[in-house]
Amino acid sequence: MNSFIIISELEVFYRVGVPDSERAKPQRLLLNVEIGSDISHAAASDDLAATIDYYSVSQRLLSFGEGKEWKLIETLAEDIATMILNDFGAARVQIEVRKFIIPQTRYVAVKLLRSK
């Protein structure tokens, strides 16, 4: 399978950080998501029901942090990957979480690839 649905630089606001003070309020993160899925049936039928709806995934990610917090972006990335694999039927998913916490860098990030 070489088909991917890509959500690039989705801006979300989650509570994440090791110190309590960093988790005191949601901070801006960017998510890059690549969802591996066979899109051949959807392409042939032009039917949204035959694919993974990127709008629904995006909406879930926008609200994913409500009432939650994480110390590590590694844990956050795992939780996002698990949710997409389980709830959206993806065959595989690659997640990159970008965090803007060190002033001397553009960002720090973690990237992981998971599959069923």
Buried (B, 14 or more C-beta within 10 A) or exposed (E): EEBBBEBEEBEBEBBBBEEEEBBEEBBEBBBBBBBBBEBEEBEEEEEEEBBBEBEEBBEBBBEBBEEEBBBEBEEBBBBBBEBBBEEBEBBBBBBBBBBEEEEEEEEEBBEBEBEE
